[in-house]
Amino acid sequence: MAKAKKIGPARSKSDMNNYYNNYIACFDLDFSWKEKQVKRVIAYWNSGYHIAEIARKVDRIVDEVALLIIDLARKEKIEPRQGAVFGNRSL
């Protein structure tokens, strides 16, 4: 699978290691989303797309989409679906 283009500011390893001398999980990822992007992810989810295909369609890293999906599910903005993150559409 091709690596998705990163969105947001580039962060170096020294940035991650020196940030208050703490370990920050996923510091290199961008978890901020525009409302329009969130609506697209919800629509793709409801249409049964695989998480990797959703990530490709919104030009984000799969891990970023996965965390958004977890957040949306916790807030009951999306429903569980057949196939879970794998969806029910063929790639």
Backbone as XML, in Angstrom:
<?xml version="1.0"?>
<chain id="A" units="angstrom">
  <residue number="1" name="MET">
    <atom name="N" x="0.846" y="-1.170" z="0.000"/>
    <atom name="CA" x="0.000" y="0.000" z="0.000"/>
    <atom name="C" x="0.892" y="1.234" z="0.000"/>
  </residue>
  <residue number="2" name="ALA">
    <atom name="N" x="0.574" y="2.205" z="-0.830"/>
    <atom name="CA" x="1.351" y="3.431" z="-0.906"/>
    <atom name="C" x="1.128" y="4.270" z="0.348"/>
  </residue>
  <residue number="3" name="LYS">
    <atom name="N" x="2.175" y="4.968" z="0.737"/>
    <atom name="CA" x="2.072" y="5.825" z="1.910"/>
    <atom name="C" x="1.331" y="7.098" z="1.541"/>
  </residue>
  <residue number="4" name="ALA">
    <atom name="N" x="0.367" y="7.477" z="2.361"/>
    <atom name="CA" x="-0.432" y="8.669" z="2.101"/>
    <atom name="C" x="0.383" y="9.925" z="2.358"/>
  </residue>
  <residue number="5" name="LYS">
    <atom name="N" x="0.035" y="10.990" z="1.660"/>
    <atom name="CA" x="0.674" y="12.278" z="1.851"/>
    <atom name="C" x="0.324" y="12.812" z="3.231"/>
  </residue>
  <residue number="6" name="LYS">
    <atom name="N" x="1.327" y="13.309" z="3.951"/>
    <atom name="CA" x="1.077" y="13.875" z="5.274"/>
    <atom name="C" x="0.520" y="15.281" z="5.148"/>
  </residue>
  <residue number="7" name="ILE">
    <atom name="N" x="-0.366" y="15.609" z="6.057"/>
    <atom name="CA" x="-0.975" y="16.926" z="6.123"/>
    <atom name="C" x="-0.495" y="17.581" z="7.409"/>
  </residue>
  <residue number="8" name="GLY">
    <atom name="N" x="-0.227" y="18.858" z="7.383"/>
    <atom name="CA" x="0.152" y="19.564" z="8.595"/>
    <atom name="C" x="1.645" y="19.807" z="8.667"/>
  </residue>
  <residue number="9" name="PRO">
    <atom name="N" x="2.083" y="20.436" z="9.752"/>
    <atom name="CA" x="3.498" y="20.811" z="9.862"/>
    <atom name="C" x="4.398" y="19.590" z="9.999"/>
  </residue>
  <residue number="10" name="ALA">
    <atom name="N" x="5.568" y="19.685" z="9.366"/>
    <atom name="CA" x="6.558" y="18.610" z="9.500"/>
    <atom name="C" x="7.159" y="18.688" z="10.900"/>
  </residue>
  <residue number="11" name="ARG">
    <atom name="N" x="7.323" y="17.551" z="11.519"/>
    <atom name="CA" x="7.915" y="17.498" z="12.856"/>
    <atom name="C" x="9.108" y="16.561" z="12.821"/>
  </residue>
  <residue number="12" name="SER">
    <atom name="N" x="10.225" y="17.036" z="13.313"/>
    <atom name="CA" x="11.424" y="16.212" z="13.309"/>
    <atom name="C" x="11.442" y="15.291" z="14.521"/>
  </residue>
  <residue number="13" name="LYS">
    <atom name="N" x="12.320" y="14.283" z="14.442"/>
    <atom name="CA" x="12.455" y="13.350" z="15.562"/>
    <atom name="C" x="12.914" y="14.093" z="16.815"/>
  </residue>
  <residue number="14" name="SER">
    <atom name="N" x="13.783" y="15.092" z="16.650"/>
    <atom name="CA" x="14.236" y="15.851" z="17.820"/>
    <atom name="C" x="13.086" y="16.649" z="18.432"/>
  </residue>
  <residue number="15" name="ASP">
    <atom name="N" x="12.156" y="17.142" z="17.578"/>
    <atom name="CA" x="10.966" y="17.810" z="18.113"/>
    <atom name="C" x="10.204" y="16.854" z="19.014"/>
  </residue>
  <residue number="16" name="MET">
    <atom name="N" x="10.009" y="15.643" z="18.524"/>
    <atom name="CA" x="9.245" y="14.660" z="19.286"/>
    <atom name="C" x="9.954" y="14.279" z="20.574"/>
  </residue>
  <residue number="17" name="ASN">
    <atom name="N" x="11.280" y="14.128" z="20.502"/>
    <atom name="CA" x="12.035" y="13.707" z="21.691"/>
    <atom name="C" x="12.178" y="14.821" z="22.717"/>
  </residue>
  <residue number="18" name="ASN">
    <atom name="N" x="12.177" y="16.072" z="22.267"/>
    <atom name="CA" x="12.416" y="17.185" z="23.180"/>
    <atom name="C" x="11.158" y="17.866" z="23.672"/>
  </residue>
  <residue number="19" name="TYR">
    <atom name="N" x="10.015" y="17.498" z="23.164"/>
    <atom name="CA" x="8.783" y="18.160" z="23.556"/>
    <atom name="C" x="8.470" y="17.842" z="25.009"/>
  </residue>
  <residue number="20" name="TYR">
    <atom name="N" x="8.900" y="18.716" z="25.894"/>
    <atom name="CA" x="8.719" y="18.574" z="27.341"/>
    <atom name="C" x="9.279" y="17.262" z="27.880"/>
  </residue>
  <residue number="21" name="ASN">
    <atom name="N" x="10.197" y="16.650" z="27.135"/>
    <atom name="CA" x="10.826" y="15.393" z="27.546"/>
    <atom name="C" x="9.816" y="14.304" z="27.860"/>
  </residue>
  <residue number="22" name="ASN">
    <atom name="N" x="8.687" y="14.338" z="27.207"/>
    <atom name="CA" x="7.652" y="13.327" z="27.361"/>
    <atom name="C" x="7.477" y="12.584" z="26.056"/>
  </residue>
  <residue number="23" name="TYR">
    <atom name="N" x="6.938" y="11.403" z="26.157"/>
    <atom name="CA" x="6.577" y="10.652" z="24.955"/>
    <atom name="C" x="5.165" y="11.051" z="24.566"/>
  </residue>
  <residue number="24" name="ILE">
    <atom name="N" x="5.001" y="11.502" z="23.355"/>
    <atom name="CA" x="3.679" y="11.888" z="22.866"/>
    <atom name="C" x="3.317" y="10.948" z="21.729"/>
  </residue>
  <residue number="25" name="ALA">
    <atom name="N" x="2.288" y="10.164" z="21.939"/>
    <atom name="CA" x="1.864" y="9.189" z="20.937"/>
    <atom name="C" x="1.361" y="9.900" z="19.688"/>
  </residue>
  <residue number="26" name="CYS">
    <atom name="N" x="1.769" y="9.401" z="18.557"/>
    <atom name="CA" x="1.283" y="9.881" z="17.246"/>
    <atom name="C" x="1.535" y="11.364" z="17.022"/>
  </residue>
  <residue number="27" name="PHE">
    <atom name="N" x="2.602" y="11.882" z="17.570"/>
    <atom name="CA" x="2.948" y="13.295" z="17.444"/>
    <atom name="C" x="3.105" y="13.711" z="15.984"/>
  </residue>
  <residue number="28" name="ASP">
    <atom name="N" x="3.483" y="12.745" z="15.149"/>
    <atom name="CA" x="3.733" y="13.036" z="13.733"/>
    <atom name="C" x="2.463" y="13.017" z="12.880"/>
  </residue>
  <residue number="29" name="LEU">
    <atom name="N" x="1.322" y="12.727" z="13.487"/>
    <atom name="CA" x="0.073" y="12.671" z="12.733"/>
    <atom name="C" x="-0.759" y="13.930" z="12.967"/>
  </residue>
  <residue number="30" name="ASP">
    <atom name="N" x="-1.676" y="14.181" z="12.047"/>
    <atom name="CA" x="-2.554" y="15.342" z="12.137"/>
    <atom name="C" x="-3.972" y="14.858" z="12.392"/>
  </residue>
  <residue number="31" name="PHE">
    <atom name="N" x="-4.511" y="15.164" z="13.560"/>
    <atom name="CA" x="-5.854" y="14.723" z="13.906"/>
    <atom name="C" x="-6.876" y="15.857" z="13.812"/>
  </residue>
  <residue number="32" name="SER">
    <atom name="N" x="-6.502" y="16.958" z="13.184"/>
    <atom name="CA" x="-7.466" y="18.037" z="12.974"/>
    <atom name="C" x="-8.168" y="17.815" z="11.633"/>
  </residue>
  <residue number="33" name="TRP">
    <atom name="N" x="-9.451" y="18.101" z="11.619"/>
    <atom name="CA" x="-10.279" y="17.855" z="10.439"/>
    <atom name="C" x="-11.188" y="19.037" z="10.185"/>
  </residue>
  <residue number="34" name="LYS">
    <atom name="N" x="-11.340" y="19.383" z="8.924"/>
    <atom name="CA" x="-12.333" y="20.372" z="8.511"/>
    <atom name="C" x="-13.703" y="19.687" z="8.509"/>
  </residue>
  <residue number="35" name="GLU">
    <atom name="N" x="-14.758" y="20.449" z="8.767"/>
    <atom name="CA" x="-16.107" y="19.880" z="8.813"/>
    <atom name="C" x="-16.462" y="19.174" z="7.503"/>
  </residue>
  <residue number="36" name="LYS">
    <atom name="N" x="-16.061" y="19.747" z="6.384"/>
    <atom name="CA" x="-16.346" y="19.153" z="5.079"/>
    <atom name="C" x="-15.672" y="17.775" z="4.939"/>
  </residue>
  <residue number="37" name="GLN">
    <atom name="N" x="-14.444" y="17.652" z="5.452"/>
    <atom name="CA" x="-13.735" y="16.366" z="5.401"/>
    <atom name="C" x="-14.450" y="15.323" z="6.252"/>
  </residue>
  <residue number="38" name="VAL">
    <atom name="N" x="-14.901" y="15.736" z="7.430"/>
    <atom name="CA" x="-15.597" y="14.811" z="8.335"/>
    <atom name="C" x="-16.871" y="14.304" z="7.663"/>
  </residue>
  <residue number="39" name="LYS">
    <atom name="N" x="-17.600" y="15.191" z="7.023"/>
    <atom name="CA" x="-18.817" y="14.783" z="6.323"/>
    <atom name="C" x="-18.517" y="13.796" z="5.207"/>
  </residue>
  <residue number="40" name="ARG">
    <atom name="N" x="-17.407" y="13.984" z="4.503"/>
    <atom name="CA" x="-17.014" y="13.053" z="3.441"/>
    <atom name="C" x="-16.670" y="11.684" z="4.023"/>
  </residue>
  <residue number="41" name="VAL">
    <atom name="N" x="-15.922" y="11.672" z="5.132"/>
    <atom name="CA" x="-15.558" y="10.405" z="5.771"/>
    <atom name="C" x="-16.823" y="9.672" z="6.211"/>
  </residue>
  <residue number="42" name="ILE">
    <atom name="N" x="-17.769" y="10.379" z="6.810"/>
    <atom name="CA" x="-19.026" y="9.762" z="7.239"/>
    <atom name="C" x="-19.761" y="9.179" z="6.033"/>
  </residue>
  <residue number="43" name="ALA">
    <atom name="N" x="-19.819" y="9.920" z="4.945"/>
    <atom name="CA" x="-20.506" y="9.438" z="3.740"/>
    <atom name="C" x="-19.820" y="8.189" z="3.185"/>
  </residue>
  <residue number="44" name="TYR">
    <atom name="N" x="-18.500" y="8.192" z="3.124"/>
    <atom name="CA" x="-17.772" y="7.011" z="2.637"/>
    <atom name="C" x="-17.973" y="5.824" z="3.577"/>
  </residue>
  <residue number="45" name="TRP">
    <atom name="N" x="-17.961" y="6.077" z="4.879"/>
    <atom name="CA" x="-18.200" y="5.020" z="5.872"/>
    <atom name="C" x="-19.580" y="4.407" z="5.653"/>
  </residue>
  <residue number="46" name="ASN">
    <atom name="N" x="-20.582" y="5.272" z="5.537"/>
    <atom name="CA" x="-21.957" y="4.798" z="5.360"/>
    <atom name="C" x="-22.163" y="4.085" z="4.028"/>
  </residue>
  <residue number="47" name="SER">
    <atom name="N" x="-21.309" y="4.380" z="3.055"/>
    <atom name="CA" x="-21.384" y="3.725" z="1.739"/>
    <atom name="C" x="-20.620" y="2.403" z="1.706"/>
  </residue>
  <residue number="48" name="GLY">
    <atom name="N" x="-19.934" y="2.073" z="2.811"/>
    <atom name="CA" x="-19.268" y="0.779" z="2.910"/>
    <atom name="C" x="-17.838" y="0.729" z="2.426"/>
  </residue>
  <residue number="49" name="TYR">
    <atom name="N" x="-17.183" y="1.872" z="2.262"/>
    <atom name="CA" x="-15.794" y="1.874" z="1.793"/>
    <atom name="C" x="-14.832" y="1.334" z="2.851"/>
  </residue>
  <residue number="50" name="HIS">
    <atom name="N" x="-13.790" y="0.647" z="2.402"/>
    <atom name="CA" x="-12.672" y="0.176" z="3.222"/>
    <atom name="C" x="-11.943" y="1.402" z="3.778"/>
  </residue>
  <residue number="51" name="ILE">
    <atom name="N" x="-11.420" y="1.297" z="4.969"/>
    <atom name="CA" x="-10.746" y="2.433" z="5.604"/>
    <atom name="C" x="-9.574" y="2.949" z="4.752"/>
  </residue>
  <residue number="52" name="ALA">
    <atom name="N" x="-8.865" y="2.056" z="4.074"/>
    <atom name="CA" x="-7.743" y="2.493" z="3.224"/>
    <atom name="C" x="-8.253" y="3.310" z="2.036"/>
  </residue>
  <residue number="53" name="GLU">
    <atom name="N" x="-9.395" y="2.930" z="1.506"/>
    <atom name="CA" x="-9.986" y="3.675" z="0.391"/>
    <atom name="C" x="-10.498" y="5.036" z="0.870"/>
  </residue>
  <residue number="54" name="ILE">
    <atom name="N" x="-11.068" y="5.078" z="2.060"/>
    <atom name="CA" x="-11.501" y="6.364" z="2.628"/>
    <atom name="C" x="-10.292" y="7.275" z="2.777"/>
  </residue>
  <residue number="55" name="ALA">
    <atom name="N" x="-9.199" y="6.749" z="3.326"/>
    <atom name="CA" x="-7.979" y="7.541" z="3.509"/>
    <atom name="C" x="-7.479" y="8.079" z="2.172"/>
  </residue>
  <residue number="56" name="ARG">
    <atom name="N" x="-7.498" y="7.238" z="1.146"/>
    <atom name="CA" x="-7.044" y="7.674" z="-0.174"/>
    <atom name="C" x="-7.946" y="8.791" z="-0.714"/>
  </residue>
  <residue number="57" name="LYS">
    <atom name="N" x="-9.248" y="8.627" z="-0.553"/>
    <atom name="CA" x="-10.203" y="9.594" z="-1.087"/>
    <atom name="C" x="-10.112" y="10.959" z="-0.392"/>
  </residue>
  <residue number="58" name="VAL">
    <atom name="N" x="-9.746" y="10.974" z="0.890"/>
    <atom name="CA" x="-9.626" y="12.245" z="1.611"/>
    <atom name="C" x="-8.164" y="12.682" z="1.755"/>
  </residue>
  <residue number="59" name="ASP">
    <atom name="N" x="-7.262" y="11.945" z="1.100"/>
    <atom name="CA" x="-5.826" y="12.268" z="1.069"/>
    <atom name="C" x="-5.229" y="12.390" z="2.470"/>
  </residue>
  <residue number="60" name="ARG">
    <atom name="N" x="-5.505" y="11.352" z="3.274"/>
    <atom name="CA" x="-4.980" y="11.326" z="4.633"/>
    <atom name="C" x="-4.350" y="9.967" z="4.900"/>
  </residue>
  <residue number="61" name="ILE">
    <atom name="N" x="-3.588" y="9.875" z="5.975"/>
    <atom name="CA" x="-2.965" y="8.636" z="6.420"/>
    <atom name="C" x="-4.044" y="7.776" z="7.084"/>
  </residue>
  <residue number="62" name="VAL">
    <atom name="N" x="-3.993" y="6.476" z="6.858"/>
    <atom name="CA" x="-5.005" y="5.561" z="7.391"/>
    <atom name="C" x="-5.157" y="5.724" z="8.898"/>
  </residue>
  <residue number="63" name="ASP">
    <atom name="N" x="-4.054" y="5.892" z="9.623"/>
    <atom name="CA" x="-4.133" y="6.043" z="11.082"/>
    <atom name="C" x="-4.953" y="7.269" z="11.480"/>
  </residue>
  <residue number="64" name="GLU">
    <atom name="N" x="-4.834" y="8.352" z="10.723"/>
    <atom name="CA" x="-5.609" y="9.556" z="11.019"/>
    <atom name="C" x="-7.100" y="9.291" z="10.817"/>
  </residue>
  <residue number="65" name="VAL">
    <atom name="N" x="-7.440" y="8.596" z="9.741"/>
    <atom name="CA" x="-8.838" y="8.250" z="9.467"/>
    <atom name="C" x="-9.356" y="7.295" z="10.543"/>
  </residue>
  <residue number="66" name="ALA">
    <atom name="N" x="-8.534" y="6.345" z="10.958"/>
    <atom name="CA" x="-8.945" y="5.383" z="11.987"/>
    <atom name="C" x="-9.320" y="6.099" z="13.281"/>
  </residue>
  <residue number="67" name="LEU">
    <atom name="N" x="-8.512" y="7.066" z="13.700"/>
    <atom name="CA" x="-8.833" y="7.793" z="14.925"/>
    <atom name="C" x="-10.093" y="8.629" z="14.772"/>
  </residue>
  <residue number="68" name="LEU">
    <atom name="N" x="-10.298" y="9.194" z="13.576"/>
    <atom name="CA" x="-11.539" y="9.937" z="13.345"/>
    <atom name="C" x="-12.743" y="8.998" z="13.434"/>
  </residue>
  <residue number="69" name="ILE">
    <atom name="N" x="-12.625" y="7.817" z="12.850"/>
    <atom name="CA" x="-13.720" y="6.845" z="12.894"/>
    <atom name="C" x="-14.016" y="6.432" z="14.338"/>
  </residue>
  <residue number="70" name="ILE">
    <atom name="N" x="-12.983" y="6.206" z="15.122"/>
    <atom name="CA" x="-13.176" y="5.874" z="16.539"/>
    <atom name="C" x="-13.915" y="7.015" z="17.238"/>
  </residue>
  <residue number="71" name="ASP">
    <atom name="N" x="-13.477" y="8.244" z="16.993"/>
    <atom name="CA" x="-14.112" y="9.403" z="17.615"/>
    <atom name="C" x="-15.577" y="9.524" z="17.198"/>
  </residue>
  <residue number="72" name="LEU">
    <atom name="N" x="-15.851" y="9.357" z="15.905"/>
    <atom name="CA" x="-17.227" y="9.457" z="15.409"/>
    <atom name="C" x="-18.112" y="8.355" z="15.992"/>
  </residue>
  <residue number="73" name="ALA">
    <atom name="N" x="-17.560" y="7.161" z="16.135"/>
    <atom name="CA" x="-18.319" y="6.047" z="16.712"/>
    <atom name="C" x="-18.624" y="6.312" z="18.192"/>
  </residue>
  <residue number="74" name="ARG">
    <atom name="N" x="-17.641" y="6.808" z="18.926"/>
    <atom name="CA" x="-17.851" y="7.109" z="20.346"/>
    <atom name="C" x="-18.936" y="8.154" z="20.548"/>
  </residue>
  <residue number="75" name="LYS">
    <atom name="N" x="-19.025" y="9.101" z="19.597"/>
    <atom name="CA" x="-20.019" y="10.170" z="19.675"/>
    <atom name="C" x="-21.316" y="9.800" z="18.966"/>
  </residue>
  <residue number="76" name="GLU">
    <atom name="N" x="-21.391" y="8.545" z="18.533"/>
    <atom name="CA" x="-22.571" y="7.999" z="17.846"/>
    <atom name="C" x="-22.944" y="8.788" z="16.590"/>
  </residue>
  <residue number="77" name="LYS">
    <atom name="N" x="-21.914" y="9.271" z="15.881"/>
    <atom name="CA" x="-22.116" y="9.969" z="14.603"/>
    <atom name="C" x="-22.120" y="8.972" z="13.444"/>
  </residue>
  <residue number="78" name="ILE">
    <atom name="N" x="-21.556" y="7.783" z="13.691"/>
    <atom name="CA" x="-21.604" y="6.683" z="12.729"/>
    <atom name="C" x="-22.025" y="5.426" z="13.462"/>
  </residue>
  <residue number="79" name="GLU">
    <atom name="N" x="-22.581" y="4.498" z="12.710"/>
    <atom name="CA" x="-23.052" y="3.236" z="13.272"/>
    <atom name="C" x="-22.075" y="2.120" z="12.926"/>
  </residue>
  <residue number="80" name="PRO">
    <atom name="N" x="-22.030" y="1.072" z="13.765"/>
    <atom name="CA" x="-21.267" y="-0.114" z="13.370"/>
    <atom name="C" x="-21.813" y="-0.622" z="12.041"/>
  </residue>
  <residue number="81" name="ARG">
    <atom name="N" x="-20.953" y="-1.229" z="11.248"/>
    <atom name="CA" x="-21.395" y="-1.709" z="9.946"/>
    <atom name="C" x="-20.812" y="-3.079" z="9.652"/>
  </residue>
  <residue number="82" name="GLN">
    <atom name="N" x="-21.458" y="-3.782" z="8.747"/>
    <atom name="CA" x="-20.945" y="-5.079" z="8.317"/>
    <atom name="C" x="-19.569" y="-4.865" z="7.688"/>
  </residue>
  <residue number="83" name="GLY">
    <atom name="N" x="-18.611" y="-5.652" z="8.103"/>
    <atom name="CA" x="-17.261" y="-5.522" z="7.579"/>
    <atom name="C" x="-16.376" y="-4.594" z="8.387"/>
  </residue>
  <residue number="84" name="ALA">
    <atom name="N" x="-16.954" y="-3.906" z="9.364"/>
    <atom name="CA" x="-16.225" y="-2.968" z="10.228"/>
    <atom name="C" x="-15.353" y="-2.035" z="9.373"/>
  </residue>
  <residue number="85" name="VAL">
    <atom name="N" x="-14.067" y="-1.860" z="9.731"/>
    <atom name="CA" x="-13.214" y="-0.934" z="8.987"/>
    <atom name="C" x="-12.908" y="-1.418" z="7.578"/>
  </residue>
  <residue number="86" name="PHE">
    <atom name="N" x="-13.143" y="-2.714" z="7.326"/>
    <atom name="CA" x="-12.873" y="-3.258" z="5.994"/>
    <atom name="C" x="-14.016" y="-2.979" z="5.027"/>
  </residue>
  <residue number="87" name="GLY">
    <atom name="N" x="-15.161" y="-2.600" z="5.540"/>
    <atom name="CA" x="-16.298" y="-2.260" z="4.694"/>
    <atom name="C" x="-16.900" y="-3.435" z="3.999"/>
  </residue>
  <residue number="88" name="ASN">
    <atom name="N" x="-17.794" y="-3.129" z="3.065"/>
    <atom name="CA" x="-18.458" y="-4.208" z="2.328"/>
    <atom name="C" x="-18.398" y="-3.965" z="0.820"/>
  </residue>
  <residue number="89" name="ARG">
    <atom name="N" x="-17.486" y="-3.089" z="0.412"/>
    <atom name="CA" x="-17.266" y="-2.832" z="-1.015"/>
    <atom name="C" x="-15.932" y="-3.435" z="-1.402"/>
  </residue>
  <residue number="90" name="SER">
    <atom name="N" x="-15.792" y="-3.863" z="-2.625"/>
    <atom name="CA" x="-14.504" y="-4.401" z="-3.059"/>
    <atom name="C" x="-13.589" y="-3.247" z="-3.448"/>
  </residue>
  <residue number="91" name="LEU">
    <atom name="N" x="-12.298" y="-3.426" z="-3.159"/>
    <atom name="CA" x="-11.311" y="-2.371" z="-3.467"/>
    <atom name="C" x="-11.016" y="-2.325" z="-4.947"/>
  </residue>
</chain>
